[in-house]
Amino acid sequence: MHAIIDDGQKRMTGALSSLSKEFSRLRTGRASVTLIEPLMADYYGNPTPVGQIASLSTPDARTITIQPWDKAAFGAVEKAILKSDLGLNPVNDGKLIRISIPPLTEERRKELVKVAKKFTEEAKVAVRNVRRDLNEVLKKLQKDKDITEDEQRKLEAEVQKLTDDTIKKCDESFSAKEKEILAL
């Protein structure tokens, strides 16, 4: 029975780590290579993540530098950055592509908080879906007489506690991210 709970816990933790990954890609006014890494550049006709065709670094808190390993990739990387919804302008000097991270406007900060809220809600929905799946498995086990009704109730209570704890962690992550975004 605890294998079911452990599986549910892994899946809920996966939703939490997915939320953290989404949050790391939100721009907060500080330079971070996680903004650029997942962008797809058209490299010799294949969509390739920028992180796989260039070295990325942050020499200071407001600058990201990108050094493609192949000269032919400069244009593709620039296009990928311009096409993204990050609102960044790359500057190519032939050796490096530099991106200055401008300070966020109040309006943009509020938009980012809304996006973070949306990511949080999606994670909560994923957690609730895991709860629903686990409860269905428990009901089926009880129906098939593999577990007693009391065991089913006890396990459903465990699943609910796990769900509540995970949703609380989602909310805490959102609160921390909201403070980070709104900090001047």
C-alpha positions in Angstrom: 0.0 0.0 0.0 2.8 2.4 0.8 4.2 1.9 -2.7 1.1 3.7 -3.9 1.7 6.6 -1.5 5.4 6.7 -2.5 4.5 6.8 -6.2 2.1 9.7 -5.4 4.8 11.5 -3.4 7.3 11.2 -6.3 4.7 12.5 -8.8 3.8 15.4 -6.5 7.5 16.2 -5.9 7.8 16.2 -9.7 5.1 18.8 -10.0 7.0 20.9 -7.4 10.3 20.6 -9.2 8.6 21.5 -12.5 7.3 24.6 -10.8 10.8 25.5 -9.6 12.1 25.1 -13.1 9.4 27.4 -14.5 10.2 30.0 -11.8 13.9 29.9 -12.7 13.1 30.9 -16.2 11.1 34.0 -15.1 13.2 37.2 -15.4 13.7 39.0 -12.1 16.0 41.8 -13.2 19.1 39.8 -12.4 21.1 38.1 -15.2 20.8 34.3 -15.2 21.8 31.9 -17.9 18.6 29.9 -17.2 16.8 32.6 -19.2 18.7 31.8 -22.4 19.6 28.0 -22.1 16.2 26.6 -23.2 15.7 29.0 -26.2 15.7 27.1 -29.5 18.0 28.3 -32.2 17.7 27.1 -35.8 21.2 25.6 -36.1 21.8 24.1 -39.5 18.1 23.5 -40.0 17.6 21.8 -36.6 16.0 23.5 -33.6 18.8 23.3 -30.9 18.8 24.7 -27.4 21.2 27.7 -27.2 22.9 26.1 -24.2 24.1 23.3 -26.5 25.7 25.4 -29.2 27.3 28.2 -27.1 28.9 28.8 -23.8 26.8 31.1 -21.5 28.0 33.2 -18.6 27.0 36.1 -16.4 30.1 38.4 -15.9 28.0 40.7 -13.7 24.5 41.0 -12.3 23.1 42.8 -15.3 24.8 41.1 -18.3 24.7 37.7 -20.0 27.4 36.8 -22.5 26.9 34.1 -25.1 29.9 32.7 -27.1 28.7 30.3 -29.8 31.3 27.6 -30.6 30.6 28.0 -34.4 30.6 31.3 -36.2 27.6 30.3 -38.2 25.5 30.0 -35.0 25.7 33.8 -34.2 22.8 34.7 -36.4 20.6 31.8 -35.2 21.3 32.6 -31.5 20.4 36.3 -32.1 17.2 35.4 -33.9 16.2 33.0 -31.1 16.7 35.7 -28.4 14.8 38.3 -30.5 11.9 35.8 -31.1 11.6 34.9 -27.5 9.1 36.8 -25.3 11.9 37.8 -22.9 12.1 41.4 -24.3 15.9 41.3 -24.6 18.1 42.9 -27.2 21.3 41.0 -28.1 24.4 42.9 -29.2 26.8 41.0 -31.4 30.4 42.2 -31.6 31.6 39.2 -33.8 33.2 37.4 -30.8 30.5 37.5 -28.2 26.8 38.2 -28.0 26.1 40.4 -25.0 22.7 40.9 -23.5 22.1 43.7 -21.0 19.3 43.0 -18.6 17.3 46.2 -18.1 15.7 46.9 -14.8 12.1 45.8 -14.8 9.3 48.3 -15.0 6.5 48.1 -12.4 4.1 47.0 -15.1 6.4 44.2 -16.2 6.9 43.1 -12.6 3.1 42.7 -12.2 2.9 40.7 -15.4 5.6 38.4 -14.2 3.7 37.9 -10.9 0.7 36.9 -12.9 2.7 34.4 -15.0 4.2 33.0 -11.7 0.7 32.7 -10.3 -0.4 30.8 -13.5 2.6 28.4 -13.1 1.6 27.9 -9.5 -2.0 27.1 -10.4 -0.8 24.6 -13.0 1.4 22.8 -10.4 -1.5 22.7 -8.0 -3.8 21.2 -10.6 -1.1 18.6 -11.4 -0.9 17.7 -7.6 -4.7 17.4 -7.4 -4.7 15.1 -10.5 -2.2 12.9 -8.7 -4.5 12.8 -5.6 -7.5 11.9 -7.8 -5.5 9.1 -9.5 -4.4 7.7 -6.2 -7.9 7.8 -4.7 -9.2 6.0 -7.7 -6.6 3.3 -7.3 -7.5 2.9 -3.6 -11.2 2.7 -4.4 -10.5 0.0 -7.0 -8.4 -1.9 -4.5 -11.2 -1.7 -1.9 -13.8 -2.7 -4.5 -11.7 -5.7 -5.4 -11.5 -6.6 -1.7 -7.7 -6.2 -1.7 -7.9 -3.7 1.2 -10.6 -3.0 3.8 -12.7 0.1 3.9 -10.8 1.3 7.0 -7.5 0.9 5.2 -8.9 2.8 2.3 -10.0 5.7 4.5 -6.6 5.7 6.3 -4.7 5.7 3.0 -7.0 8.4 1.5 -6.3 10.6 4.6 -2.5 10.1 4.0 -3.0 11.0 0.3 -4.9 14.2 1.4 -2.2 15.1 3.9 0.5 14.7 1.2 -1.6 16.8 -1.2 -2.1 19.6 1.4 1.6 19.6 2.2 2.6 19.8 -1.5 0.1 22.6 -2.3 1.4 24.5 0.8 5.0 24.2 -0.7 3.7 25.4 -4.1 2.2 28.5 -2.3 5.4 29.1 -0.4 7.4 28.9 -3.6 5.1 31.4 -5.2 5.3 33.8 -2.3 9.1 33.7 -2.4 9.1 34.2 -6.2 6.6 37.1 -5.9 8.9 38.9 -3.3 11.9 38.3 -5.6 10.0 39.8 -8.6 8.6 42.8 -6.8 11.9 43.6 -5.0 13.4 46.8 -6.4 
